[in-house]
């Protein structure tokens, strides 16, 4: 089996694959201070809950947008999984042609998403990843990574709204009963949910005006389920796109 890890700014998502089948998916808080031995405990705990053993893992692949978290996870994989980790970055085969002015500036998670998107949805596409940041990644019909857009994420936007105002409370990110809020909580939920959905629809329309109308749109990321049902421009919802991309890149580099 193959274990993959998507290290994000807020959460780290682990996925366990048997061939192309995602058997288990686990989430832990991303920590810059977690040691390699603590990662060993994380691995062992999840595997015991799944009635599996660590020696069933034959490979490990990861991508990270948090450089300080890479070292301990890398050494934890070596020590407890007895395998050399594949870390997505320069020198790793992806098959992706990147047309960014400086290809090294493209986040590893965005590269991984693009690889998975091209395999699952051949042709021109826009991948919208709802994580700590909300990113739009644009892929041409030739399989080229064209660039994209980076916006503040839903969670940090809500956090900033609460922290920078005196009377607004923390609220759950969920769909209110109507667009017009009848109380403060509903008003905030409407602004976050419908506001972000409208932003996504507006930006997708602008991207399509540059790329052409025959473009697929794919939603992924931890908060994608909240927005995917409201943004009419999103055609597909692939919550495990990054994990699938790690599996695909691992196979390309075997």
N, C-alpha and C positions, 0 to 999 in steps of 0.2 A: 504494500500500500504506500501511497504518497501523502505526506503531510505538507500543507502549504500554509503560509502565514502572510496576511496583509496587515502591516503595521501602520495604522493611521494615527493622526494627531490625538484622537480621543480614545478610540478602541482598537484592539488588535483582534482580527478575526482569523481563526484557525479552521482549516477544512481538511478532512481526511477522505482521500479518494481510493477506490478500488477500480483500477483502470479508469474509465471515464465517468464512473458513478460516484457522486458525492454522498458518502455514507453519513458523515457527521459534520456539523458546523458549530463552533464554539466561539464565544466572545469573552474577552477579558479587557480590563482597562489598560490602556497603554501607560507604561511606567518607565521613565528614564533611569530609575534607580533599581529596578528588578535585576537580580543577579542571575548568573547561569544556573546555579543550584535551585533558585526559586522557579526558573523556567522548567527545570526537571520536575519539580513538584506539580506545576501546572500540567505538564504533559501526562504525568503518571495519574493524577486525579481524574482528568478527562477520560483517559483510556480505561481506568478501572470502572468508571461509571458506565462505559460502553462495553464492558466485559472483553476488553482487548489487551494485548501486551505490546509494550514498546518495541520489542524485537520484530514485530510484524511490519514495521515501517522500513522501506527500502530506500526512500529518498525524501529530501526536504527542500522546498523552494520558498523564497520569501521576497517581498518587496517592502520598502519602508520609506516614509516621508519624514521619519524621525531618526536622524543619524545616530544620536546617543543611545538609542535602543537597539541598534544592530549588533553591537559587540557581544552583549550578554546572550542574546537570542542565538547568535551564530555559535557561540561556544557551548550553550546549553544543548543545541542540536547535536554537536559533535560528541559531547560527553554522554548524553542520555539516549540519543537515537542512534548513535554509532554510525553516523552518515555525514558526508561532507555537504554542507548546504549550498544551494545555488542561490545567489543573491542577484536580483535583477539590477543591472547597471551597465556601464560601458564595458564592452567586450563580450557581453552575453548575446547569443544569437536570438533575434526576435523575428527576423524577416520583414521588419517594418522600415519603410523609407520615411525618414523624418525631415520635413521641410521647415522646421523652426530655424530661426537665425542662428541660435546656439542650441543644437540638439541636447547638450548636457543639461540644459535648464528644464527640460521636460521631466516632470516627476515620474518616478518609476511606476507608481500606480496608474498614471495616465497611459503610459506605454503598455502596461499589462492589459488595461481595459481595451485599448485599441487593437491589440493582437487578438483578444477574444472576440471583440465586435466584428472584426473582419472575417474570422472563421465562422461565426454563427450567422452573420448577416452580410454576405458578400455584396459589395457595391458601396456607393456613397452613403455616409451615415453621420449622425451627430449623437455622441454618447454624453448623457447628462448624469453626472455622478453627484448624488446628494450626500456629502459627508460633512466634516468640519467646515470645509469650503465647498461651494457648489461650482463644479467645473463643467464646461462644455468642450468636448473634443471633436474635431472635424476631420473626417476621413474621406478621401476622394474615391472615385470609382476604380482608380488604379491601385488602391491600397496604400496611398500615401497619407502620412499624418501631416495635416495642413497647419494646425495650430488650434487655438480655441479661446475660451473666455474663462476667467476666474472671478467668482463673486463671493461675498461673505455667505457662510452657510446659514441654514435656518436656525440651528441651535444657538450659534454665537450672536446672531442678529437679535433673537429674543432675549438672550442674556444681556446684551448691551442695552436693550430697551428697558429692562428691569433695573439694571445697575445704575443707569444714568437718569432715572426718574425717581421721585420720592414716593409716589403713591401707587405705582403700578405693581401688581403682585406677580409672582411666578405662576405660570399657567401651563397646563398640559398642551402639547402640540397635537391637536385633534380638530376634526371638522365641527364647526358650530352648526346650530339648527338653521341659521339663516345668514345671509351676507351682512345684513344690518344687525349689528349686535344690540341686544337689549340690556346688557350689563357690561361691566368692564372686562370680565373674563371672556365673554363671547366676542366683544369688540377686538380684543387682542388676538384671539384665535382666528378671527376672520381676516385681520390684517396680515398675520403670518401666513396662513394657509392659502387664501385666495390671492393675497398679494404676491406670494412666491409663484403660484401657478400662473398668474398673469405675466410675471416677469419672464418665466420660462417660455410661455407662448410668444411673448414679444421678441425675445432674443432668438428663438428658433426661426421666427418669420424673417428677421434681419439676416440671419446666417443663410437661410434658403435663398434670399434675394441675391446673395453673393455666389452661392454654390449651384443654384438651380433648384427647382421644385422637387425633382425626383430623388429625394434624400430620406432615408429611414431615420427614425429617432428612437433611441434606446435609453431607458432610465435604469439606473443602478444606484447602489449606495445605501447606507443604513436608514436614511429617511425617505428613500424613494417611494415606499409604499404609501406614505402620507400624501405625496404630491401627485403621484402617477394617475390617480383617479380623477384629479381635478384639472390637470393641465391637458387640454385637448390635443396639443401638438405631439404628445408622447405616444408612440405607436406600440412599443414593446416594453415590458418590465422584466429585467433580468437581475434579480438581487444578488446572484452569485457570479456575476460577470468577472470580477477581479480574481476570484478563486479559480475559475475556469481558465483565465488567462495565465495564471501561474502554472497550472497543470500543462497547458499547451506549450509554454516556453520551456518548461522542464523537459518535455519530450523532444523539443527541438535541439536541446543541448546534451542529450544522452550520448 
